Amino acid sequence: MVLLSDVRPEPVGWLWPGRIALGKLTLLCGDPGLGHSFITLDLAARVSSGKCWPDLPLVPNPVGGVVLLSAEDDLADTIPPRLDAAGADTSRVVALQAVRRPQVGGGAREDYFDLTEDLPALEAAIRATADCRLVVIDPLTAYLGKTDSHKNAEVRAVLAKLFDLAARHKAAVLAVTHLNKAGGLPAIYRAMGSLAFVAAARAVWAVVRDDNDETGRRRLFVPVKNNLGADESGLAYALEFVGETARVAWETEPVVIRADDALGGGQASTAREDARRFVIDTLTAHDGDVASDELSKAAKAEGISERTFRRARKAVAEVYKEKGKGAQWRCRLKGGQPCAP
């Protein structure tokens, strides 16, 4: 028992102010191929070099050490080039590759790191890394050993010890996980495995494609939950090539979009489907072709947001311009033929 009057209140310490807290677990979730590993290395580069955060260019960022656990990227030909491209000070970044386990009869063998058994090894790595401020675990499920990632009690048992380690050393733990295939659910239920991962993390960020970007390159970094920060905005980014590798190019302006909308879950999914049905029904009622401005006005009159309308129109219709002087923009169902101007 702890008498709360004896507890000294402390302000939250931040690695990335408002987004990633020191001494806490933060989840980064997304589908493969969207660049979440590039993001973890971008953050590692900023911590190790003291480079400012993308949305806080005038706020100093203290230099610190980083410990990496990466099960999916090669240590020789992938991670160092990406860190260099991001401007990291690699002398401050340590990769924990394996642990040595004693053998019966003497000697030891190298084995894969396991969070259920090897937290002392992780703690030793943190202590050996000067001013360690960030620990990256990518992906988290690769280091759970025999833990059933779909059982809340087992997941919580592992995470509780990881929380304690992070709190003792005031290091932010950023763990990567993938999204499940349960499309249509609210974003908080989309992280792979047990809901305990999301429930226990103090902040959860999702990386998703920007469906409104015609280039297909723009990605969104949006909050699923953020229990400690007041800012509910996200950021946009793209991957830019640097020689034979790439790095994250952040946009500095905030992105105000709910994770449910970005991932198409919950009420947002229903709204999108309703908007698509509206576009189809309206165009069908006009022989599959109508003036673009008129369709937009009709959608607005139905209470459909501009963003939702544009996404729905893009999904089921196409915009074209009539030929001739004074021609206007029109909209037709995909696969249809334009009316004569």
C-alpha positions as CSV (number, residue, x, y, z in Angstrom):
1,M,0.0,0.0,0.0
2,V,1.2,3.5,-0.8
3,L,-0.3,6.6,0.8
4,L,-0.8,9.0,-2.0
5,S,0.0,12.0,0.2
6,D,3.5,10.5,0.3
7,V,3.8,10.4,-3.5
8,R,5.7,13.3,-5.0
9,P,4.0,14.5,-8.2
10,E,6.2,14.6,-11.3
11,P,5.6,16.2,-14.7
12,V,5.6,13.9,-17.7
13,G,9.0,13.7,-19.4
14,W,8.9,13.7,-23.2
15,L,11.1,12.3,-25.8
16,W,9.0,13.8,-28.6
17,P,7.0,16.5,-26.9
18,G,3.3,15.7,-26.8
19,R,3.7,12.4,-28.8
20,I,6.2,10.0,-27.2
21,A,6.8,10.1,-23.5
22,L,10.0,9.0,-21.6
23,G,9.7,6.0,-19.3
24,K,6.5,4.8,-21.1
25,L,5.6,2.3,-23.9
26,T,4.4,3.8,-27.2
27,L,3.1,1.6,-30.0
28,L,3.6,2.3,-33.7
29,C,1.2,0.2,-35.9
30,G,0.7,-0.1,-39.6
31,D,0.6,-2.4,-42.6
32,P,3.9,-3.6,-44.0
33,G,5.4,-1.4,-46.7
34,L,4.3,1.9,-45.3
35,G,7.6,2.9,-43.8
36,H,7.2,2.3,-40.0
37,S,10.7,1.0,-39.8
38,F,12.0,4.1,-41.5
39,I,10.1,6.1,-38.9
40,T,11.7,4.3,-36.0
41,L,15.2,4.9,-37.5
42,D,14.3,8.6,-38.2
43,L,13.4,9.0,-34.5
44,A,16.7,7.1,-33.6
45,A,18.6,9.6,-35.8
46,R,17.0,12.6,-34.1
47,V,17.7,11.3,-30.6
48,S,21.3,10.4,-31.4
49,S,22.1,13.6,-33.2
50,G,20.0,16.1,-31.3
51,K,18.2,17.0,-34.5
52,C,14.9,18.8,-33.8
53,W,11.5,17.1,-34.1
54,P,9.7,17.7,-37.4
55,D,6.9,19.7,-35.9
56,L,9.1,21.6,-33.4
57,P,11.9,23.1,-35.4
58,L,12.7,25.7,-32.7
59,V,12.6,23.4,-29.7
60,P,16.0,22.0,-28.6
61,N,16.2,18.2,-28.6
62,P,18.7,16.7,-26.1
63,V,21.2,14.3,-27.5
64,G,20.8,10.7,-26.2
65,G,21.6,7.1,-26.8
66,V,19.4,4.5,-28.6
67,V,19.1,0.7,-28.2
68,L,17.6,-1.1,-31.2
69,L,16.0,-4.6,-31.4
70,S,15.2,-5.2,-35.0
71,A,14.1,-8.6,-36.2
72,E,13.2,-7.7,-39.8
73,D,16.0,-5.6,-41.1
74,D,19.6,-6.6,-41.8
75,L,22.1,-5.1,-39.5
76,A,24.8,-4.7,-42.2
77,D,23.1,-3.6,-45.4
78,T,19.9,-2.0,-44.2
79,I,20.0,-0.3,-40.8
80,P,23.3,1.6,-41.0
81,P,22.6,3.1,-44.4
82,R,19.1,4.2,-43.3
83,L,20.5,5.8,-40.1
84,D,23.2,7.6,-42.1
85,A,20.6,8.9,-44.6
86,A,18.6,10.2,-41.6
87,G,21.6,12.0,-40.2
88,A,22.2,9.7,-37.1
89,D,25.2,9.7,-34.9
90,T,25.7,6.0,-35.1
91,S,28.3,6.1,-32.3
92,R,25.2,6.6,-30.0
93,V,23.1,3.7,-31.4
94,V,23.5,0.1,-30.2
95,A,21.8,-2.9,-31.7
96,L,21.0,-5.8,-29.4
97,Q,21.4,-8.9,-31.7
98,A,21.4,-11.9,-29.4
99,V,22.0,-13.1,-25.8
100,R,24.3,-15.8,-24.5
101,R,22.7,-18.6,-22.6
102,P,24.7,-21.0,-20.4
103,Q,24.8,-24.6,-21.6
104,V,24.5,-27.7,-19.5
105,G,28.1,-28.9,-18.9
106,G,29.6,-25.5,-19.4
107,G,30.0,-22.9,-22.1
108,A,27.3,-20.7,-23.7
109,R,25.4,-20.4,-26.9
110,E,24.0,-17.3,-28.6
111,D,20.2,-17.2,-28.8
112,Y,17.4,-14.9,-30.0
113,F,16.4,-12.2,-27.6
114,D,13.2,-13.0,-25.6
115,L,11.4,-10.4,-23.5
116,T,10.1,-13.0,-21.2
117,E,13.6,-14.1,-20.2
118,D,16.1,-11.5,-21.2
119,L,15.1,-8.2,-19.7
120,P,18.3,-8.2,-17.6
121,A,20.3,-8.2,-20.9
122,L,18.2,-5.3,-22.2
123,E,18.8,-3.4,-19.0
124,A,22.5,-4.0,-19.3
125,A,22.4,-2.6,-22.8
126,I,20.5,0.5,-21.6
127,R,23.1,1.0,-18.9
128,A,26.0,0.6,-21.3
129,T,24.5,3.2,-23.7
130,A,25.3,6.7,-22.5
131,D,22.2,8.8,-21.8
132,C,19.9,6.2,-23.3
133,R,16.6,7.9,-24.2
134,L,15.0,5.5,-26.7
135,V,14.5,1.7,-27.0
136,V,13.1,0.5,-30.3
137,I,11.5,-3.0,-30.5
138,D,10.7,-3.9,-34.1
139,P,8.4,-5.8,-34.2
140,L,7.2,-6.4,-30.7
141,T,5.7,-9.8,-31.5
142,A,9.1,-11.2,-32.6
143,Y,10.4,-10.9,-29.1
144,L,7.6,-12.4,-27.1
145,G,9.0,-16.0,-26.9
146,K,6.3,-18.5,-26.1
147,T,3.8,-15.8,-25.0
148,D,0.4,-16.1,-26.7
149,S,0.0,-12.6,-28.1
150,H,-3.8,-13.1,-28.2
151,K,-4.2,-13.7,-24.5
152,N,-4.5,-10.6,-22.4
153,A,-3.1,-12.0,-19.1
154,E,0.1,-13.3,-20.8
155,V,0.7,-10.1,-22.7
156,R,0.1,-8.0,-19.6
157,A,2.6,-10.1,-17.6
158,V,5.3,-9.4,-20.2
159,L,4.5,-5.7,-20.6
160,A,4.4,-5.0,-16.9
161,K,8.1,-5.9,-16.5
162,L,8.9,-3.9,-19.6
163,F,7.1,-0.9,-18.2
164,D,9.0,-1.1,-15.0
165,L,12.3,-1.2,-16.9
166,A,11.4,1.8,-19.0
167,A,10.3,3.8,-15.9
168,R,13.4,3.0,-13.9
169,H,15.7,4.3,-16.7
170,K,13.4,7.1,-18.0
171,A,13.7,5.7,-21.5
172,A,11.0,5.8,-24.1
173,V,10.1,2.3,-25.4
174,L,8.8,2.4,-29.0
175,A,7.4,-0.9,-30.2
176,V,6.2,-1.7,-33.7
177,T,3.3,-4.0,-34.4
178,H,1.3,-4.7,-37.5
179,L,-2.4,-4.2,-38.2
180,N,-4.8,-7.1,-38.2
181,K,-7.2,-7.7,-41.2
182,A,-10.4,-6.7,-39.4
183,G,-11.3,-3.8,-41.6
184,G,-14.3,-1.8,-40.5
185,L,-13.5,-1.9,-36.8
186,P,-12.5,1.2,-34.8
187,A,-8.8,1.9,-35.0
188,I,-8.2,0.9,-31.3
189,Y,-9.1,-2.7,-32.2
190,R,-6.8,-2.9,-35.3
191,A,-3.4,-3.6,-33.7
192,M,-2.3,-7.2,-34.1
193,G,-2.8,-9.6,-31.1
194,S,-4.5,-8.9,-27.8
195,L,-6.1,-5.6,-27.0
196,A,-3.8,-5.6,-24.0
197,F,-1.0,-4.1,-26.2
198,V,-3.1,-1.0,-27.0
199,A,-4.7,-0.8,-23.6
200,A,-1.3,-0.9,-21.8
201,A,0.6,1.6,-24.1
202,R,0.3,5.2,-23.1
203,A,0.2,6.3,-26.7
204,V,-0.5,4.4,-30.0
205,W,0.2,5.8,-33.4
206,A,-0.8,4.4,-36.7
207,V,0.8,4.8,-40.1
208,V,-1.6,4.7,-43.1
209,R,-1.8,5.6,-46.7
210,D,-3.4,8.9,-47.6
211,D,-6.2,7.8,-49.9
212,N,-6.6,11.3,-51.2
213,D,-3.0,11.6,-52.5
214,E,-2.9,10.9,-56.2
215,T,0.8,10.2,-56.2
216,G,0.3,7.3,-53.8
217,R,3.4,8.4,-51.8
218,R,1.9,10.4,-49.0
219,R,1.5,8.6,-45.6
220,L,-0.2,9.7,-42.5
221,F,1.1,9.4,-38.9
222,V,-2.1,9.7,-36.8
223,P,-3.0,9.0,-33.1
224,V,-5.1,6.0,-32.1
225,K,-4.8,7.1,-28.5
226,N,-2.6,9.5,-26.6
227,N,-3.3,9.3,-22.8
228,L,-0.5,11.8,-21.8
229,G,-0.5,14.4,-24.6
230,A,-3.1,17.0,-25.3
231,D,-2.3,17.4,-29.0
232,E,-4.5,15.1,-31.0
233,S,-3.1,16.0,-34.4
234,G,-0.9,13.9,-36.6
235,L,1.7,14.5,-39.3
236,A,2.1,13.5,-43.0
237,Y,5.3,12.1,-44.5
238,A,6.7,10.5,-47.6
239,L,9.8,8.4,-48.2
240,E,12.5,10.2,-50.3
241,F,15.4,8.4,-51.9
242,V,18.9,9.2,-50.8
243,G,21.4,7.2,-52.9
244,E,20.4,3.6,-52.7
245,T,18.3,3.9,-49.6
246,A,15.5,6.3,-48.4
247,R,14.6,8.5,-45.4
248,V,11.4,10.0,-44.0
249,A,10.5,13.5,-45.3
250,W,8.0,15.0,-42.8
251,E,5.6,17.7,-43.5
252,T,5.7,20.4,-40.8
253,E,1.9,21.3,-40.8
254,P,-0.3,19.1,-38.6
255,V,-2.8,16.7,-40.0
256,V,-6.2,16.7,-38.2
257,I,-7.8,13.4,-39.0
258,R,-9.1,10.7,-36.7
259,A,-7.4,7.3,-36.9
260,D,-10.9,5.7,-37.4
261,D,-11.3,7.9,-40.6
262,A,-7.8,7.1,-41.8
263,L,-8.2,3.4,-41.3
264,G,-11.8,3.3,-42.4
265,G,-13.2,1.9,-39.1
266,G,-16.4,2.3,-37.1
267,Q,-18.7,5.1,-38.1
268,A,-16.3,6.4,-40.7
269,S,-16.6,3.2,-42.6
270,T,-20.4,3.5,-42.6
271,A,-20.2,7.2,-43.7
272,R,-17.9,6.3,-46.6
273,E,-20.2,3.5,-47.8
274,D,-23.2,5.9,-47.5
275,A,-21.3,8.5,-49.5
276,R,-20.4,6.0,-52.2
277,R,-24.0,4.9,-52.4
278,F,-25.1,8.5,-52.8
279,V,-22.7,9.1,-55.7
280,I,-23.8,6.0,-57.5
281,D,-27.5,6.7,-57.0
282,T,-27.3,10.3,-58.0
283,L,-25.3,9.6,-61.1
284,T,-27.6,6.7,-62.1
285,A,-30.6,9.0,-61.7
286,H,-28.9,11.3,-64.3
287,D,-28.0,8.6,-66.8
288,G,-24.6,8.1,-65.2
289,D,-23.3,11.6,-65.9
290,V,-23.8,14.9,-64.1
291,A,-22.0,18.3,-63.7
292,S,-19.2,18.0,-61.1
293,D,-20.3,21.1,-59.3
294,E,-23.9,20.0,-59.1
295,L,-22.9,16.6,-57.7
296,S,-20.7,18.4,-55.1
297,K,-23.6,20.7,-54.1
298,A,-26.0,17.8,-53.8
299,A,-23.5,15.9,-51.5
300,K,-23.2,19.0,-49.3
301,A,-26.9,19.3,-49.0
302,E,-27.0,15.7,-47.9
303,G,-24.6,16.5,-45.0
304,I,-21.7,14.6,-46.6
305,S,-18.3,16.2,-45.8
306,E,-16.1,17.4,-48.6
307,R,-13.4,14.9,-47.7
308,T,-15.8,11.9,-47.6
309,F,-17.5,13.0,-50.8
310,R,-14.2,13.3,-52.7
311,R,-13.1,9.8,-51.5
312,A,-16.4,8.3,-52.5
313,R,-16.4,10.0,-55.9
314,K,-12.8,8.8,-56.5
315,A,-13.9,5.2,-55.6
316,V,-16.9,4.9,-58.0
317,A,-16.7,7.7,-60.5
318,E,-14.3,9.7,-62.7
319,V,-14.1,13.4,-63.5
320,Y,-13.6,14.7,-67.0
321,K,-13.8,17.9,-68.9
322,E,-16.1,18.5,-71.9
323,K,-14.6,19.4,-75.2
324,G,-15.1,22.9,-76.7
325,K,-15.2,26.5,-75.6
326,G,-16.8,27.1,-72.2
327,A,-16.8,23.4,-71.4
328,Q,-17.4,22.4,-67.8
329,W,-16.2,19.6,-65.6
330,R,-18.5,16.6,-65.3
331,C,-18.6,13.4,-63.4
332,R,-19.6,10.0,-64.7
333,L,-19.7,6.5,-63.3
334,K,-16.5,4.5,-63.9
335,G,-16.8,2.6,-67.1
336,G,-19.4,5.0,-68.5
337,Q,-19.2,7.2,-71.6
338,P,-19.4,11.0,-71.4
339,C,-22.5,12.8,-72.7
340,A,-22.0,14.8,-75.9
341,P,-20.9,18.4,-75.0
